[in-house]
Amino acid sequence: MLIAFNKPYDVLCQFTDRSDPLRRTLAGFGLPADVYPAGRLDHDSEGLLLLTDDGGLAHRITDPRHKLEKTYRVQVEGDPTAEQLDALRRGVTLNDGPTRPARVQRIDAPALWPRDPPVRFRKTVPDAWLEIAICEGRNRQVRRMTAAVGLPTLRLVRVAIGDWTLGDLMPGQWRTLR
């Protein structure tokens, strides 16, 4: 079984949280029994999370050797320069080593659901939207990459993993995939 789930903001990508029993987890969304996340999204990231009961499939989805592309819509603080975008495309060096090159393009603000709480807005600081696709999955990688080039991430929404897409799922909704 494979499930596409639109993980809301501030939800932990596991079914229990022993450190904070009041924190929202996947347990509150009526997902089928015996499925587990194939990968993670940070609690402050949103969007497509795949869940499965097939360990082999979960491994193929998460193992970087399979180079399964993950695509994100990323709102960043600042007005990206060509140099900043080129640095992301080449790959940047993080504290745990260099990243692989990313596919990056500036995009118009996507039509997304409102986030609760809303992203902070500052009249004096511009923001922009990027589409970033990576074939790795390090901890908070996209956020660390944009910060490394001087573009802190304000909002991050994963919209695709390989050929699987978020589609029209709203936060907290899920559907079974074939």
N, C-alpha and C positions, 0 to 999 in steps of 0.2 A: 504494500500500500504506500502511496506517495501523496502527501498533502501539501498544498500551497496555502500559506497563512500570511495575512497582513499583520505583522507584529506592530502593535501600537507603541508610541513613545512611553518610556518609563515602565516597560514590562521586561522582566528577566527571562532569558531564553532557557529556562528549565522549569520543571513542574513543582519544585519545592524550593524554599529558601530557609534553611535552618538558622542563618544569621539574622534574618529579619522576617519573621512570620507574617508581618503586615504588608510586605512588599508584593506587588502584583507579579504573578508568574503565569506560565502557560496553562496552569490548572484551571483557571477561571473562564476558559473559552469553549468548553464542550468538545474538545478535540477527541478523536477516537482513542481507545485504550491501546497501549503497547506501541505507540509511535513516539519517536524521539527526534530532536532537532538534528539535522544533517548540517552542522555548522552553527555559527552564532551570529547574532547582532547585538551590539552593546545595548544596555537598557535605554540609552538616550538616542539610539538610532531606530529607524522605522522601516517598514516595508517587508519584502518577500523573505520568508523563512520557509524552508522545506523541512518537512517531518516525514519520517519513514519508519517502518518496522523491519526493513531489509538492511542488515549491517553491511553487506557488500555494496549496495547502492549508496549508502551513507558514506562509505569510504571513497567511492569514485567521485562523489560530489565534493568532498572536503579535501582530499589529498592533492596538494599543489602539483604533483607530478602529472596529474591528468589535465592540468592547465584549463580548467573549466572557468570561463570568464564570468565575472560578477560585475553587474552594471549598476551604478548609483547615480542619483540626481543629488547634487550637493550644492547647498547655498553657502557661499563663502563671504566673509567680511573683506571688503576691498574691491578694487577694480582690477581684475587680473591683467597683467601685461603679457605680451608675447613671450618674453623671457621666462616668466613664471610658468606659463602653460607649457613651453618647451622643456623646462626642467622636469615637470611632471611626466611629460611624454618620454623623456630619456630615462627616467627613474631617479629617485633621490636617495641620498644616504641618510638612514635613520640610525638611532643608537644601537639597533640590532643588525645593522648592515644595510647594504644597498637594496633598493626595491627593483623589481623588474620594471621595464618600461610600461607605461599605462597608456590607454587610449583616452584622450581628453579633448573635449570641445566645449566651447561656451554655448549655452542654450538660453532661450527665453524662459522666463519663470514658468514652470509647469503647473498645470491645473491639479492641485492637490487638496486634500481635506485640510481643514484648519487643525493646527497642532495645539494641544492643551498641556502645558501653558504655551502661549505663543512665543515665537522666536523674538528675542529682543530687537528693537528697532531704534536706530540712532540717526537723527536727521543729518548729522555732520559726517557720517561714515557710510559710503556706498556699499552695496552688496551686489553679488552676481550669482548666477546659477551655472554650474558646470555639469556635464555628464562625464563620469569617470568610470572606465572599465579596467579591472585588474584581474590577474590570474593567480594571485596569491590570496592569503587570508590571515595575515598577521593581526595580532591584537591591535584594534583601533587604527588599522593601517591607513585608511583614507584620511582620517582626521590628522594623523601624524604627518602624512605626505603634504596635505595642504598647509599645515602649520609650518612645515620645513621651508616652504617657499614664500611664507609671509601672508598666507590667506587662511586665517582660522575658519574652521567649519562652524556654521551656525545651525544647519539642519542637514541631515543625511538620510536619504530614503533609497533602499535597494529596490530596483525595479525588475531585475532579471538575474537568473543564475543559469548560464548556458542558454538553452532554448526555452526554459521555463520562465514565464513572466508573471508579474503581479496582476496584470489585466485590470479589471474594474473592482477588485476586492477592496472593500473599505476596511479601516482599522478594526481588528478583532474578528473579521470574517475569514473563512477558510473554504477550500473546495478540494475534492479528490481529483488527482491527476491520473492519467493513464500511463 
